[in-house]
């Protein structure tokens, strides 16, 4: 299994721990921020360290449904991350109504991020 897949699984386990410990702000906030940074950094790492042109263009993987599903899920993660940050800021300002919104978005992120890791592991090409 590629190291990127193992790192993604480890970050998912950290996300699960932070999700189930929301009142432990010393863990929850830094862990979720680190995971968001990981989600931004991993595509940059893959772009700079993998032969994406060969895989997507020359091998015509760009036409694969799984590639497009993976890409769409990544876009959904970024959108949910932005919404999570906005609702977290409301919670920190003392707006209690934002907790339910934040919790629901967190559940959605757990599911979508799990699917991103699964599709990424399937698409991984150990070179």
N, C-alpha and C positions, 0 to 999 in steps of 0.2 A: 504494500500500500504506500503510495507517495507521501512524502513528508507533509505536503500541503493538506492532504486529506486528514492526516493525523492531527495537525494543528487546528483544522476546522472542527474536528470532533472534540478536541480538548476545549476549544473556545465555546462550543455548544454546551459542554458539561458545566463550564463556568457560568454560562448564561442561565442554565437550569438552577444552579445554586443561588445565583443572585435573584432570580425570579421568585423562588420560594422563601427568600429572606428579605422582603422589601423594607421592613422596619429597621433592618441593620444597615442604615445609610452609609456607614463607613465601608461596607462591602458592596452594597447594591449600586451606588452611584459610580464609583471608580470602575467596577467590573463591567457595567453596561457601557460606560464611556470607552473602555478599552476594547470591548467587543465591536462597538461601532467603528472605532479606528481600524481594527483588524479587518472589518468588512470593506472599508475603503482601501486599505493597503494591499489586500490580497490580489485584487485584479491588477493593480499596478505592478506588483511583484510578478504575477504570471505573464503580463504583457512584456516585461523586460527580460524575463528569464526563460520563456518558452518560444518555440518556433510556431507562433500562431498563424503566420502566413501560409506555411506548408500545410498545417492541419485544417484550417478553415477554407482556404482558397484552393490550393493544389489538390487536396484530398476531397474537396467539396463538402466538408462537414457543415459549412454555413447553411446548407439546404436541409439539414437535419432538424426534425421537430424538437428533439431533445435539447439541441443547442439553443433554439429560440425559446423553449420553455424555461431553460436555465437562465437565460438573459432576462426574460420577463419577471422571473422570481427575484432576481437581483435588483431590478428596478423597483419592485414592490417592497423589498427590504429597505432600500434607500428612502422611499416615500414614508414608510412606517417609522423609520428612524427619525425623520424630521418631525412627524406627528408626536412621537414619543418625547422628543426633546421639548416640544411646545407644551405638552400636557405635564411633563415633569416640572417645568418652570412654573406652571400654574399651581401645582401641588406645593412647591417650595414657597410660593407667595401666600399660601394658606387657603387656597380655593379648594374646598373639600369635594366639590362636584367633579373635579377633574380626576379623582382617584379611579372611579369606575371606567372612565374613558381610557386612562393609562393602563389599567389592568386588562381591559379588552384588547387593546393594541398589543400588549405584551403577549397575550395568548396567540394572537395572529402571528406575531413575530416568531414565536417558538415553532409554530407549524411551518411557516414559510421558510424559515432558516433551516429547519430540518430537511425540507425538500430541496433547498439549494445545496446543502451538503451531500445529500443522496445523489442528486443529478450530477453534481460536480465530481463525485467519486466514480460514477459510471462513465463520465466523459474523460476522466483522467487518463493520460497517456504516459505511462512511466517510461521516460527516456534516459 
